[in-house]
Amino acid sequence: MILWLWLFWGFSIAAGQPDSELLARYLEEKLMADYSVVEQVARRVPRQTRFLQRLETRPRMSEFTVKATVISRYAFTTVSCTMVNSGSEAREGVFEMQIPAAAFISNFTMSIGNKTYYGEVTGKEKKNSTDDKARTKKPPGPQNARENGYETFKASVFIPRKMQANFLLHYEELLQRRLGKYEYTVSIRPQQLVGRLRVEVNILENSGIVSLEVPPLRNSKHKGNGKVEGDVSPPPSTVIGHTKTLAKVTFSPNVVEQTKIARNGILGDFIVRYDVNRELSVGDIQILNGYFVHYFAPTDLPPLPKNVVFVLDSSASMVGTKLRQTKEALFTILQDLRPEDHFNIIGFSNRIKVWQQDRLVPVTPNNIRDAKKYIHNMSPTGGTNINSALQTGAKLLNDYIAQNDIDARSVSLIIFLTDGRPTVGETQSSKILSNTKDAIRDKFCLFTIGIGNDVDYRLLERMALENCGMTRHFQEDEDAASLLKGFYDEIGTPLLSDIRVDYPEDDVEQVTQNFFPNYFNGSEIIIAGKLINRTSDSLHVEVTASNSKKYILLKTDVAIDLPSKNDITAVPGLEDGKGDQNYIERAWSYLTIKELLNSRLKSDDNQEKEYLMEKAKSMALTYNFVTPFTFLKMREAGLHSEPPSEELIRPSTDGIGEKLQSLQGHKAPPGIRRQQDTQRIKISKTSADGDPHFVIDFPSSKFSVCFNIDGEPGDILRLVSDHKESGVTVNGQLIGAPAPPNGHKKHRTYFNTITILSNKPQRSYLEITPTRIILDDGERLILSCDRSAVVRSSSLEVSVSANSNITVTIRDTISFVILIHHYKKPAPYQKDHLGFYISNSKGLSSDSHGLLGQFLNHEVKLLQESLNTSHQQVGQNQTEALKTNLTNTLKVKGRLVPVVWKQRRIYNGQQEVDCWFAKNNADKLIDGSYKDYLASHPFDTGTTSGMINSL
């Protein structure tokens, strides 16, 4: 058979047939059904393809699938790849994917044979010990090298013989509007023919989709990609369908079509471009589940006059193609300048050459002609004096603005282009940045362009960021002329200046950047934030800006209750689970993290940089994003048990810790009874429950103390903090609900998530919600709250009583009980939530802290004072005799706290508890104020905040 194949192949060549086309036909004819390699999931590819691939050492790729869902410009992308090792020995399989540099990876999973590994997003430590470095392998992540706006994600594993590996990568990005279009791009570079290759892009835009197009595969680096010059048709096998608001684009070339595109496998970018319906108004505002995102992109405005200085590198390194393409781009750009514009040109090497000394000239035919001559005569020579070039350009523009009666609404900018690093004059990057910022003084914007591999991209990026500009980086072998022209087109038509977007301070919080120096035609301004007043029917928005004619003020009220418009759970084509994600919240988190990273990049203050880093890291951990401060740590997955639908019942404490269920990966040790047993764990009154009410029980004093914490939705409260001693931390995250009618509160809050962390003797954590429990003690396990079970490890036991409570026991000396509160028919102000109770605190140290933990090893005294008597200590037997004319005070660590006697309803099996109530958010009762107990994220142990050490 092998001999026949060789003869067949040899005959085709001898006969003068095009071997690639004939081979492709043969492969297509022999393409057969699926076959089983492992668990019958691999895709069979043609026999000759398998034969040829056996000659190679690498595993073959049987499947490469990309599925993207774009919802209101926010894109979720899932890349699935299957590699099969048909050889007789283990071989290395390399999964490599170029992802947009602006995207955040949110998940990665590998399956090799019968083992599955998942990526856990973990914060990077500042310094790792030598042992840690030796013990920990570097997990897969984006490589540092950027390539035309892309970063390379790479993961390699050894695949046992006759087995397969599956890779699943998720990443997210907010699409940016450029030149009037959103562009979604996915890199297809399998580097071999693939038995099954498919790309599917689903787009949902409630504003309406317009101008949908799929251009040919883009590949500026490699020729021979099947693209005909001037061809604008989609790649072969592309199917496009769309309605007014929903579009679906698929690309699934068979082996023949792949071979016609590229003989050794596709190497290019699949692109979908589109725009949405818009009008000159306040913009498109979308609201969902307490978050909003505001897209502002007005059209049909007259362009603003601009004053532009081109600063061009003419050093010796620009010789050849780079300088030629730069000149070609500048010739076209000069031709596009408008009559109302003014401009000048500076060429720099080790010397600075200004075309028109001490002035900017108007756009006239003669000036354009002379400028082209000047550019044409530029010759590459000398070194690279970046600092002096920028100083000269900034002084030229500043003097022109100061000395001329220019239009106050005109836009001034510098466009700076270089291919190298500073080699002449000031060469220290920090000094160049400082000098440039001092020279510009926020009076205009600086746009930077880097060409080639030798450029200091970080320097150019930071110069642009610090001076309200943008940056681009082009490779030497790209079509720099068209790319330069494209970049200029993005910024060449300013329509508005000094844009400010305002919302009522009492209605929103944590709003992203809302002031923008310029708005360019074809771009878009995006602002996102959180709603404070979610009971309001509308959100008031004001946009102020200037254009060439007048000062603009746009006002509108946007309806907040838009579930039918923005809820996408029932949208056809989006049934893959993306519909249940709050895409608006994730767009807000994406923008916020990006701004934190940019602010840190611009900052020179080490303390501020540290704060911004921690804040960005905290958000990235919350939303599972891989950023410069987080990374993917690969873990082997254990048994996953997803929670089924829940039943709504009242909570109780029946059966706490009674039933034991053996689970794979968390097997019960011998000697533990599996049958029904009497309740063996009692819970105390010390708790945080309700909305929320805190109760502290002091058995030796024979009374209880209670207080409320009026936090904000989203706050994470540190309940128990003993990380340094016992290694235990408990944090509770609040959710919000409207206040009951005629109540004094503006809203209610409840605990929706309780996170318990323990790092002794080994690190483990539990994340508990009203529907499920995630337990990770080296193996990850998900339990449903509607199934009774007990899971025990060497130092941890978790007991679940279905739809009722969870008991967590750590090292047999610390026990917590979490009650589950479900409402069958909840009122608007009622939310399913959790209650937290401390059952056993013996294992906590005397230094434990937190809102509850600080009272576990301290006693308080109750003092009674009448009009003519001194303080008297009061016991439980005297409380009934207290009169209204007596003042009651608690003495806590030397502090005196006024209290009143009241009955509180709690949920630990008793209807009410008598307690002394401290008002004003427990002022003076707790150490510090309640804001000192706010954690930055659910896994915050408080070791970096300084709060624990200071109290």
Beta strands, then each sheet from edge to edge (+ up, - down):
strand 1: 60-71
strand 2: 74-85
strand 3: 91-100
strand 4: 104-112
strand 5: 115-123
strand 6: 141-147
strand 7: 150-159
strand 8: 163-174
strand 9: 177-178
strand 10: 181-188
strand 11: 196-204
strand 12: 209-213
strand 13: 238-242
strand 14: 246-251
strand 15: 268-276
strand 16: 284-288
strand 17: 291-296
strand 18: 306-313
strand 19: 342-348
strand 20: 352-354
strand 21: 361-362
strand 22: 411-418
strand 23: 445-451
strand 24: 471-474
strand 25: 494-502
strand 26: 508-509
strand 27: 515-520
strand 28: 525-531
strand 29: 538-546
strand 30: 551-559
strand 31: 630-636
strand 32: 687-689
strand 33: 693-698
strand 34: 703-708
strand 35: 716-722
strand 36: 728-738
strand 37: 747-758
strand 38: 764-768
strand 39: 772-776
strand 40: 780-784
strand 41: 789-792
strand 42: 796-801
strand 43: 805-810
strand 44: 814-821
strand 45: 833-840
strand 46: 861-865
strand 47: 872-873
strand 48: 887-892
strand 49: 895-905
strand 50: 912-918
sheet 1: 13+ 14- 11+ 1+ 2- 8+ 4- 5+ 31-
sheet 2: 3+ 7- 6+
sheet 3: 9+ 10- 15+ 12-
sheet 4: 16+ 17- 28+ 26-
sheet 5: 20+ 19- 18- 22- 23- 24-
sheet 6: 20+ 19- 21+
sheet 7: 27+ 25- 29+ 30-
sheet 8: 41+ 42- 43+ 44- 45+ 32- 33+ 34- 50- 49+ 48- 46+ 47-
sheet 9: 35+ 36- 37+ 38- 39+ 40-
end
